[in-house]
Amino acid sequence: MMSPLAKSIYKTLAFYDAQDFPLTLLEIDDYLVKEAGLEASALSAIKKVLTAELADVVACKNGLYFLAGREELIKKRRNNYRTSLKRFIKIRRYLKPLRHFPYIRAVAVSGSQALSNGGRGSDIDLFILTSKDRIWLARVMVSVYFHLLAKRRHGRHIANRFCLNHYLVEGVPIDQDQNLYTALEYANLLPILGEKFWRNFWAMNGWIRELLDNPVFQKHNLFPAFASSRWKKLFERVLDFTLASGLNRLLGWYQKQRIKRLEHILVSDQELSFHPGSRGQEILGKYRTKTEAIH
């Protein structure tokens, strides 16, 4: 029978194995899945369990840990890391102008790119926080911007394009779809704009800490986030004084008519989340299969 720490480590590796992503010792500690009876553990304790109690089911190579028999993930992670680093240069160039956009409070990269694990054919997931009562207007402005740049993901145009799949009004907690996949997704967000808003987001979503042992937020941002510009405040004052409220209501009505209400699509005046054919559910299914035998 595994100890609580061994179970937690194995579950953590199994979750990322479902995403073809081996982990360093520090990453295991950062992403550790909460387990009943688990006590605070130092890196030395985690390493001891990996090399002793889990020696038959976990392997290590080049400082990366993975489930036994999955050594091919080492090369895949190395290649994806190189691809992701090159992609980050372009990401910052395209996202920097958003600091001037009215009603855009914060922007973060999410998904595989946030982990520096996006492959050559991967898109770039964005999570955007907006002002209250302006979510529809903000979505249209961002969509038009990326579409004019020919960088918005749509149809078969996927690789290296921005997937605008999640908008949330700043100050509103996530109260749906709370699971291990989303907890790690949000814990690994990579802020590009509005760091203080992301700190507030992590603080108000305490359910993440109920699923993870000791999440370390914003732990690997190689590129400092941008600050909002003075022009943004000016644009907002002009729009607020003129047509922002009415335009937001009109755009909301129009978009609600056009959005297809499929499974894993959430549409409200506070949150827009588009994850049809949810990859998260697929990963959680693989994770459950890999962990159902442990006890």
C-alpha positions in Angstrom: 0.0 0.0 0.0 1.4 3.4 -1.0 2.0 6.2 1.4 0.0 9.4 1.0 3.1 11.1 -0.5 3.7 8.3 -2.9 0.1 8.4 -4.0 0.2 12.1 -4.5 3.4 12.0 -6.5 2.2 9.1 -8.7 -1.1 10.9 -9.4 0.7 14.1 -10.3 3.0 12.2 -12.8 0.0 10.3 -14.1 -1.9 13.5 -14.8 0.9 15.0 -16.8 1.6 11.7 -18.5 -1.9 12.0 -19.9 -0.5 15.2 -21.6 2.8 13.6 -22.6 4.7 15.9 -20.2 7.4 14.6 -17.9 8.2 16.7 -14.8 11.3 18.0 -13.0 11.5 17.4 -9.3 10.6 21.1 -8.6 7.6 20.8 -10.9 6.4 17.7 -9.1 6.5 19.7 -5.9 4.7 22.7 -7.5 1.9 20.6 -9.1 1.5 18.0 -6.3 -2.1 16.6 -6.3 -3.7 16.8 -2.8 -4.1 13.4 -1.1 -5.8 12.4 2.1 -3.3 12.2 5.0 -0.6 14.1 3.0 1.7 16.3 5.1 4.0 19.1 4.0 7.0 17.5 2.3 10.4 18.8 1.4 12.0 18.2 -2.0 14.3 15.7 -0.3 11.3 13.6 0.9 9.8 13.7 -2.6 13.0 12.5 -4.2 13.4 9.7 -1.6 9.9 8.4 -2.4 10.7 8.6 -6.2 13.9 6.6 -5.8 12.6 4.1 -3.3 8.8 3.5 -2.9 8.0 4.4 -6.5 11.2 3.0 -8.1 9.3 0.2 -9.9 6.7 2.5 -11.5 8.5 5.8 -12.1 11.7 6.4 -14.1 14.1 9.4 -14.4 16.3 10.6 -17.2 18.0 14.0 -17.7 16.4 15.3 -14.5 12.9 14.5 -15.8 10.5 12.1 -14.1 7.9 10.0 -15.9 5.9 6.8 -15.6 8.0 3.7 -16.4 8.1 2.9 -20.1 7.5 6.5 -21.3 11.1 7.5 -22.0 10.1 8.9 -25.4 8.5 11.9 -23.6 12.0 13.3 -22.9 12.7 14.1 -26.5 9.2 15.4 -27.1 9.4 17.8 -24.2 12.8 19.1 -25.3 11.5 19.7 -28.9 8.3 21.3 -27.6 10.3 23.5 -25.3 12.4 24.9 -28.1 9.4 25.5 -30.2 7.5 27.3 -27.4 10.4 29.6 -26.6 10.6 30.8 -30.2 6.8 31.2 -30.2 6.9 33.4 -27.0 8.8 36.1 -28.9 5.9 36.4 -31.4 3.3 36.1 -28.6 4.6 39.1 -26.8 4.8 41.2 -30.0 1.1 40.5 -30.8 -0.1 40.8 -27.2 1.7 44.1 -26.3 -0.9 46.3 -28.1 -3.7 44.9 -25.9 -2.4 47.1 -23.1 -4.1 50.0 -25.0 -7.4 48.2 -25.5 -10.3 49.6 -23.4 -11.9 47.2 -20.9 -9.2 44.5 -21.2 -8.0 44.2 -17.6 -5.7 41.2 -17.9 -4.4 38.7 -20.4 -2.7 35.3 -19.7 -1.4 32.5 -21.9 -2.9 29.1 -20.8 -2.7 25.5 -21.9 0.3 23.8 -23.4 2.1 27.1 -24.3 2.0 28.3 -20.7 4.0 25.1 -19.8 6.4 25.7 -22.7 5.1 22.5 -24.1 3.3 23.6 -27.3 4.3 21.6 -30.4 4.7 22.9 -33.9 1.1 22.5 -34.8 -0.3 23.9 -31.5 -2.4 27.0 -31.1 -2.0 29.6 -28.3 -4.8 29.7 -25.7 -5.6 33.0 -24.1 -7.6 33.7 -20.9 -8.8 37.3 -20.8 -10.2 39.3 -17.8 -12.5 42.2 -18.7 -14.3 45.1 -17.0 -17.7 44.6 -15.5 -20.6 45.1 -18.1 -18.1 45.2 -21.0 -17.3 41.6 -21.7 -19.1 41.5 -25.1 -17.5 44.7 -26.3 -14.1 43.5 -25.2 -14.6 40.2 -27.0 -15.4 41.8 -30.3 -12.5 44.2 -30.1 -10.0 41.4 -29.4 -11.5 39.1 -32.0 -11.3 41.8 -34.7 -7.8 42.7 -33.7 -6.5 39.1 -34.1 -8.6 38.5 -37.2 -7.1 41.5 -39.0 -3.7 40.2 -38.1 -4.6 36.8 -39.5 -3.7 35.3 -36.1 -7.1 34.3 -34.8 -7.7 30.5 -34.7 -10.8 29.5 -36.7 -11.7 26.5 -38.9 -8.5 24.7 -40.1 -6.3 27.7 -39.3 -4.8 26.5 -36.0 -1.0 26.4 -35.8 0.6 29.4 -34.1 -2.8 31.2 -33.9 -4.5 32.6 -30.9 -7.4 30.7 -29.5 -9.7 33.2 -27.8 -11.6 30.6 -25.7 -12.1 32.1 -22.3 -13.3 35.5 -21.1 -14.2 36.4 -17.5 -15.3 39.6 -15.8 -12.6 40.7 -13.4 -13.5 40.0 -9.8 -15.8 37.1 -10.6 -14.7 33.7 -9.3 -14.9 30.5 -11.3 -17.9 28.6 -9.9 -18.4 25.9 -12.6 -16.2 23.2 -14.0 -14.0 22.9 -10.9 -11.8 19.8 -11.3 -8.1 18.8 -11.3 -7.6 19.7 -14.9 -9.0 23.3 -14.5 -7.2 23.7 -11.2 -3.8 23.0 -12.8 -4.7 25.0 -15.9 -5.4 28.1 -13.8 -2.5 27.5 -11.5 -0.2 27.5 -14.5 -1.5 30.7 -16.2 1.3 32.8 -17.6 0.3 36.5 -17.1 1.1 38.8 -20.1 -0.9 41.8 -18.9 -2.4 42.9 -15.6 -0.4 40.9 -13.0 -2.4 42.3 -10.0 -5.7 41.1 -11.5 -4.3 37.6 -11.8 -3.1 37.6 -8.2 -6.6 38.6 -7.2 -8.0 35.8 -9.5 -5.8 33.1 -7.8 -6.7 34.5 -4.3 -10.5 34.3 -4.8 -10.5 30.8 -6.3 -9.6 28.9 -3.1 -11.0 25.7 -4.6 -7.7 25.3 -6.5 -5.9 24.9 -3.2 -8.4 22.2 -2.2 -7.2 20.1 -5.2 -3.5 20.9 -5.2 -1.2 20.5 -2.2 0.8 23.7 -2.4 0.3 25.4 -5.8 2.9 28.0 -6.7 1.3 30.6 -8.9 3.2 32.6 -11.6 6.4 30.5 -11.0 8.0 30.4 -14.4 7.3 33.6 -16.2 10.4 34.3 -18.3 8.9 37.4 -19.7 7.7 40.3 -17.4 4.0 41.2 -17.9 3.1 44.5 -19.6 1.3 47.3 -17.7 -1.8 49.0 -19.0 -1.3 52.3 -20.8 -2.7 55.8 -20.2 -4.4 55.7 -23.6 -6.6 52.8 -22.4 -8.0 55.0 -19.6 -8.7 57.8 -22.0 -10.5 55.5 -24.4 -12.6 54.1 -21.6 -13.7 57.5 -20.4 -14.7 58.5 -23.9 -16.6 55.3 -24.5 -18.2 55.2 -21.1 -19.5 58.8 -21.7 -20.9 57.9 -25.1 -22.0 54.5 -26.3 -20.2 51.7 -24.3 -23.2 50.5 -22.3 -25.6 50.4 -25.2 -23.1 48.9 -27.6 -22.2 46.2 -25.1 -25.8 45.2 -24.7 -26.3 45.1 -28.4 -23.2 43.1 -29.1 -24.2 40.7 -26.3 -27.6 40.2 -27.8 -26.1 39.6 -31.2 -23.4 37.2 -30.1 -25.8 35.2 -28.0 -27.9 34.5 -31.1 -24.9 33.2 -33.0 -23.1 31.2 -30.4 -23.9 27.5 -30.6 -24.8 26.1 -27.2 -22.8 22.9 -27.2 -21.4 20.9 -24.3 -18.6 22.6 -22.4 -19.5 26.0 -23.8 -20.5 28.5 -21.1 -22.2 31.8 -22.2 -23.2 34.5 -19.7 -22.7 38.2 -19.1 -19.9 37.3 -16.7 -18.1 34.5 -18.3 -17.5 33.1 -21.8 -15.8 29.7 -22.1 -15.5 27.8 -25.3 -14.2 24.3 -25.0 -16.3 22.1 -27.3 -15.1 18.4 -27.3 -13.4 19.4 -24.0 -9.7 18.3 -24.0 -9.9 18.5 -20.3 -12.4 15.7 -20.0 -10.3 13.6 -22.3 -7.2 14.1 -20.1 -9.2 13.5 -16.9 -10.4 10.2 -18.4 -6.8 9.1 -19.2 -5.8 10.2 -15.7 -8.5 8.1 -14.0 -7.5 5.0 -16.1 -3.8 5.4 -15.0 -4.6 5.9 -11.3 -7.6 3.5 -10.7 -5.3 0.6 -9.7 -3.3 2.4 -7.0 -4.3 2.0 -3.4 
